[in-house]
Amino acid sequence: MSACVFCEIVAGNAPADRVYEDDEILAFLDIRPITRGHTLVIPKHHAPELDDLDAELGTRLFRVGHRLALAVRRSDLRADGANLAINDGKAAFQTVAHTHLHVVPRRHGDKLRFAGGLILRRSTEPEATAAAIRAGLERLEAER
């Protein structure tokens, strides 16, 4: 098995609740979410840190993250906003050596729940959550 769990997910050798996929990018639910719908967006090509990520692929990564942030607002998760973050390197608390963008749905007044999510990080109803985000993407697409 590869040393990179994200590469294993891309290859289909490790499970993940996928919410988006194209030729270059994969997005799936974080197994230790801060909030319900916390999604990771990764390049399919292994790039341990931003230094290793092609700028054009980085642009695509953020575009997909942007669409997912909009999708969680239109989903049944009813997010009011989202945090988008990349932890680049161990000094920035990157725990998996494969560049990834966190899309963390937020709601008005969720500061205590968000803080608790940083500590507890438990997944609830991952299949339903992934389906809700995919439905949000479909609603977003219908707006075009």
C-alpha positions in Angstrom: 0.0 0.0 0.0 1.2 3.5 -0.8 2.4 5.7 2.0 -0.1 8.4 1.0 -3.7 7.7 2.1 -5.0 10.3 -0.4 -3.3 8.6 -3.3 -4.9 5.4 -2.1 -8.3 7.1 -2.1 -7.6 8.4 -5.7 -6.7 4.9 -6.8 -9.8 3.4 -5.2 -7.9 1.3 -2.7 -9.1 3.3 0.3 -12.7 4.3 1.1 -14.0 7.8 0.9 -17.3 9.6 0.6 -16.8 11.3 -2.7 -18.6 14.5 -3.5 -16.9 15.6 -6.7 -14.4 14.2 -9.2 -13.0 15.1 -12.6 -9.7 14.2 -14.4 -7.5 16.2 -12.1 -9.4 16.8 -8.8 -11.1 14.7 -6.2 -13.2 16.0 -3.3 -14.4 13.8 -0.4 -15.6 14.2 3.1 -13.0 14.5 5.8 -13.2 11.5 8.1 -12.6 13.8 11.1 -14.8 16.7 10.2 -14.8 20.0 12.2 -18.4 20.6 11.0 -20.9 18.5 9.1 -19.9 18.7 5.4 -16.2 19.3 6.0 -14.8 18.4 2.6 -11.2 17.9 1.4 -10.3 18.9 -2.2 -7.1 17.3 -3.5 -5.2 17.1 -6.8 -5.2 13.5 -8.1 -1.5 14.0 -8.8 0.6 13.6 -5.7 1.9 16.9 -4.5 3.1 16.8 -0.8 3.2 20.6 -0.4 2.4 23.8 -2.3 6.0 23.8 -3.6 5.2 20.6 -5.4 1.9 21.7 -6.9 1.7 23.1 -10.4 0.1 26.6 -10.2 -2.5 25.8 -12.8 -3.6 22.7 -10.9 -3.7 24.8 -7.8 -6.0 27.2 -9.5 -8.3 24.3 -10.5 -8.1 23.1 -6.9 -9.4 26.4 -5.6 -12.0 26.7 -8.3 -13.5 23.4 -7.2 -13.3 24.5 -3.5 -15.1 27.7 -4.4 -17.9 25.7 -6.1 -18.2 23.4 -3.1 -18.4 26.4 -0.8 -21.3 27.7 -2.9 -22.8 24.2 -3.1 -23.0 23.7 0.7 -25.0 27.0 0.9 -27.5 25.6 -1.6 -27.6 22.1 0.0 -29.8 20.8 2.7 -26.9 21.5 5.1 -27.9 25.1 4.9 -24.5 26.6 5.5 -24.3 30.4 5.8 -20.7 30.5 4.7 -17.5 28.4 4.6 -13.8 28.5 5.6 -11.4 27.5 2.9 -7.9 26.6 4.1 -4.7 24.9 3.1 -2.3 23.9 5.8 1.0 23.9 3.9 3.7 21.9 5.6 4.1 20.4 9.1 4.7 23.9 10.6 1.2 24.8 9.4 -0.3 21.6 10.9 -0.5 19.7 7.7 -1.2 16.1 8.8 -1.3 14.3 5.4 1.6 15.0 3.0 -0.6 15.6 0.0 -1.8 19.1 -0.7 -5.4 19.5 0.2 -7.9 22.3 0.5 -10.4 22.2 3.4 -13.9 23.4 2.7 -15.5 23.8 6.2 -19.2 24.8 6.1 -20.1 27.5 8.7 -23.4 28.8 10.2 -24.2 32.0 11.9 -23.6 31.7 15.7 -21.6 28.4 15.4 -18.5 29.5 17.3 -18.9 27.1 20.2 -19.9 24.2 18.0 -17.0 25.0 15.7 -14.6 25.0 18.6 -16.0 21.7 19.8 -15.6 20.3 16.4 -11.9 21.1 16.5 -11.6 18.9 19.5 -14.2 16.1 18.9 -14.0 15.8 15.1 -16.7 13.1 14.6 -18.4 12.1 11.4 -22.2 11.8 11.4 -24.2 10.5 8.5 -21.4 10.6 5.9 -23.5 9.1 3.0 -26.4 11.6 3.6 -23.9 14.4 4.0 -22.1 13.6 0.7 -25.5 13.2 -1.1 -26.6 16.7 0.2 -23.4 18.3 -1.1 -23.8 16.6 -4.5 -27.4 17.9 -4.6 -26.1 21.4 -3.8 -23.7 21.1 -6.7 -26.6 20.1 -9.0 -28.6 23.1 -7.7 -25.7 25.4 -8.4 -25.3 24.0 -11.9 -29.1 24.5 -12.5 -28.6 28.2 -11.7 -26.3 28.7 -14.7 
